[in-house]
């Protein structure tokens, strides 16, 4: 286990990516990390995917949009930093990407109006993760922020977001796209025969939409490929830290270990592991009172310590499967749920103790 503190780790990075399965407090942890960095004097952008909109409520906003909204940090403890937050809108981000890389407004409009594009921009597997990485790239490369924090979609598959920058380039490298864009008579003839057969299966209108979609992308391939390469370089750079968030249950530590192995398979280190909602380690009694009226309390005492011991076993199992030397943060179970800035500040004292 690294002797470096979590405070030092966050202060040293310009990109922090938090990963974990659902229900382990990842979104709240992301917000607390962002709040801490802002109060330390940095200008921070927090990107979240939170359909329940709990984060907006906790930050005192009516809602979050696809554009960063500034959070009022108050005067206490603010060292000149700023916190900006946004909730990823997959469709809007995809639309902005198309507009940016189109040769002219007419090309962009042909793609945006295409029915096939309308379907894949909302439903294609990996689109949400892809757009999260696109938003990361936009904010990191824009130079407006000292730190970009990404609350990734809950998933047991780290490759869902690690592989997402290549999603659209794979689509443009698809044999159907190459066939439709081919210029030789043989390729064009083969394509026409194939499309004729496909039309019989899925309908001529669907095939026409697909063909129009691919043709509308002509000339945009290099821009998307260069952007994907740059995103992967950012994720692999020393400026980026991956943080695993888990709770100390057997199922969630198994999932976190799986994520850690996937990161390692991609030559990416886990910089920190945040273990949420741990049982407090009550004082263990050396001398036990003998009076019968104390028995219910003693049983509760024993059960709590047994639970704490099981949690430590799960944590040790997880850490044994993390190849890097991560900072480990133990966060105790709070008495109340975090639902506002005061609660986030309280949680922050547990994640970033003095």
C-alpha positions, 0 to 999 in steps of 0.5 A: 500500500502506498504511503502517499496521501490521497491529497497529494495524489489529487494535487498532482493530477489534471485528470481523475477518472473514477470507476466502479459498479453501481451503488458504491457511492462513486458519484458522491465520491467524485463530487467530494473529490471535485469539491476538495480540489476546488476548495484547495484553489483549483479550477475543477470540471466535474463530468457525471453520468447520473440519471437520478440527478442526485448530484445536482440536488447535492450541489444546490442546483435545479439541474445539470446540463451538458454545459458546465454550471458553476457551483457556489462554494461559499466563502468558508474554506475557499482558496480562490478555486472554482467548481463547475459541473455538468451532466453528460447528455450523450445525444448533444455531445455526439451532435456537437462532435459531428458539427465540429468535424464536418467540412461545412454546415451542410454536411453536418446537417445531412448527418444530424437529420439521418434516421440511422444516426438518430438511432445510433447516437442514442442506442449504440452500445458504448455510446455513453462511454464514448461521449464521456471520453469525448467530453473529457478530451474537450475539457482537458484540451480546452485549457480552461480547467486545472483538473477534470474529474470524470464519474464514469458510467457504472459498469463491471467492464472497464474496457467499456470506457477504455475502448470507447475512443475507438468506437466511431473509428471502428465504425468508419473502418467497417467493411461496409463503409469501405465498400460504399466509399470504394471507387473501383467498378468492382467494389461498387458493383459488389456493394450494389449487389450486397445492398440489394440483398440487404434491402430484401431482409431489412427493407429498402428505407433502412438500407438507404438511411445507412448508405446516406449516413456512411456517405455523409461521413466522407472526409471526416475519418482522419479527424476522428482517428486523430482525436481517438488517439489523443484521448488514449494518450491522455488516459495513459499519461502521468497527468491522469489517475484512475481511482477505483471506488467500492464498498467492502462487500464480497460482491463489490470487491470482486467487481472492483478486482475485475476492473483493476485487472482490466486496467492492468491489461491495458497498461494502466495503473490503479492510483487509488482505491476508495472503500466506502461505507465501512463499519466503524472500528469500535473499541474491543472489550478486554473485560466483559461485564457479567451482568445479564442485562449487558448481554444484548449489547455484548452480542451487538458488539461482537456482531459489529466486530465480526462485520468489521473483520469480514470487511477487512478480509474483503479489502485485503482480497481486493488489494492483493489483486491490484498490481499497482501500489495504490493509495487506499482510502477508508471511508466510514459509514456516515449516520445520514445520507449525503444530500447537500453541500454540508454533507459533502463537506462532512464526507470530505473530512473522511476522504481527505483527513487532515 
